């Protein structure tokens, strides 16, 4: 699948952590509301989008896209199963999101049913990149993710390939 995405350079734009700050949309006594975009994931349609970064004196809040269908685990609890056609569509979207991450040198690190959100038309969104790791051709050694979905080499304390870890989970 081909995507047209713009790479964002942290050095050229104001940023907060891993987020490019686009424009200030509101200001108060204790906080500023800024439209933000995740530097690495950009605007990939199958990765949950960040709309605002709210930075107060005490906290950082991320305002993200609403995906009203809940996560994949909720869907399976409610429906018992998913038809092959729906599963194929969801899988295709997830492969697109994971491929995009891997092309950007990111291993998600926590692919599981809770981190696949479903929209009203079965639009799948990959969420929770909090454990993501940059791999850029390096072997990794950090243990991350949910043990239920973790690749065996992590339990063995061996170095591993980021994309392979994601594929296992």
C-alpha positions in Angstrom: 0.0 0.0 0.0 1.4 3.4 -0.9 1.0 6.5 1.2 1.9 10.1 0.6 3.2 11.3 4.0 5.3 14.3 4.9 8.4 13.7 7.0 8.6 16.2 9.9 12.0 17.4 11.1 12.1 18.1 14.8 15.0 20.6 14.2 12.9 22.9 12.0 9.6 23.1 13.9 8.6 23.9 17.5 8.0 20.6 19.4 7.2 19.1 22.7 8.6 15.6 23.2 7.6 13.6 20.1 5.0 16.1 19.0 5.3 18.9 16.4 3.4 21.9 17.7 1.4 23.4 14.8 -0.6 26.3 16.1 -1.9 27.7 19.3 -5.7 27.3 19.4 -6.3 28.6 22.9 -4.6 30.3 25.9 -5.5 30.7 29.5 -4.0 31.7 32.8 -2.5 28.2 33.5 -2.3 26.5 30.1 -1.9 26.9 26.4 -3.8 24.7 23.9 -1.7 23.8 20.8 -2.6 21.7 17.8 0.0 18.9 17.6 1.1 16.1 15.3 3.1 13.1 16.3 6.5 13.5 14.6 7.0 9.9 13.6 3.4 8.7 12.9 2.3 11.8 11.1 -1.1 11.4 9.5 -1.3 7.7 8.7 -5.0 7.0 8.5 -4.8 3.7 10.5 -2.9 5.2 13.4 -4.9 7.2 16.0 -4.4 10.9 15.5 -3.3 13.5 17.9 -5.2 16.8 17.7 -4.0 18.9 20.6 -1.3 19.1 23.2 -2.3 20.9 26.3 0.7 21.8 28.4 -0.1 23.1 31.9 2.3 23.9 34.7 1.7 20.5 36.2 0.7 18.2 33.3 0.8 17.4 29.7 -2.5 16.3 28.1 -2.9 14.8 24.7 -6.2 15.2 22.9 -6.6 12.4 20.5 -9.0 11.2 17.8 -12.3 9.7 19.1 -12.8 6.1 17.8 -16.3 5.3 19.0 -16.4 1.5 18.3 -14.1 0.6 21.2 -11.2 -1.8 21.0 -11.0 -5.2 19.3 -11.3 -7.1 22.5 -14.6 -5.3 23.3 -15.8 -6.1 19.8 -15.1 -9.8 20.2 -16.7 -10.0 23.6 -19.8 -8.3 22.2 -20.0 -10.3 18.9 -18.3 -13.6 19.9 -16.5 -13.6 16.5 -15.8 -11.5 13.4 -16.7 -12.5 9.9 -13.9 -13.4 7.5 -14.6 -10.3 5.3 -14.5 -8.0 8.3 -11.4 -9.6 9.7 -9.6 -9.3 6.3 -10.5 -5.6 6.2 -9.3 -4.9 9.7 -6.1 -7.0 9.2 -5.3 -5.1 5.9 -5.6 -1.8 7.8 -3.4 -2.9 10.7 -0.8 -4.2 8.3 -0.8 -0.8 6.6 -0.3 1.0 10.0 2.4 -1.4 11.2 4.2 -1.2 7.8 4.1 2.6 8.0 5.7 2.4 11.6 8.4 0.0 10.4 9.2 2.2 7.4 9.7 5.1 9.9 12.0 2.9 12.0 9.4 2.4 14.8 8.5 -0.9 16.5 5.1 -0.5 18.2 6.2 -2.9 21.0 2.7 -3.6 22.4 0.4 -4.9 19.6 -2.6 -6.5 21.2 -6.4 -6.4 21.1 -6.7 -3.5 23.4 -4.5 -1.3 21.1 -6.6 -1.9 18.0 -9.5 0.5 18.0 -12.5 0.2 15.7 -14.5 3.0 14.2 -18.2 2.8 13.3 -17.5 1.5 9.8 -14.9 -1.1 11.0 -12.1 1.5 10.4 -9.2 0.1 12.4 -6.8 2.4 14.2 -3.6 1.4 15.9 -3.3 3.1 19.3 -1.0 3.4 22.3 2.5 3.9 20.9 3.8 4.5 24.4 6.1 1.5 24.4 7.3 2.2 20.8 11.0 1.8 20.1 13.1 3.2 17.4 15.1 0.4 15.8 16.8 1.8 12.6 18.5 -1.5 11.8 19.7 -2.1 15.4 18.9 -5.2 17.4 16.9 -4.4 20.5 17.1 -5.7 24.1 14.4 -3.8 26.0 11.6 -5.9 27.3 8.3 -4.3 26.4 4.7 -5.1 25.7 2.1 -7.4 27.2 3.7 -10.8 28.3 0.7 -12.6 26.7 1.7 -11.3 23.2 5.5 -11.1 23.7 7.9 -12.8 21.3 9.9 -15.7 22.9 13.3 -14.1 22.4 12.3 -11.3 24.8 11.7 -13.9 27.6 15.0 -15.5 26.7 16.8 -12.2 27.2 18.1 -12.3 23.6 18.4 -9.3 21.3 15.6 -9.1 18.8 14.5 -7.3 15.7 11.8 -4.7 16.3 9.6 -5.5 13.3 9.8 -9.3 14.1 8.6 -8.6 17.6 5.6 -6.7 16.2 4.8 -9.5 13.8 4.9 -12.1 16.6 2.4 -10.2 18.7 
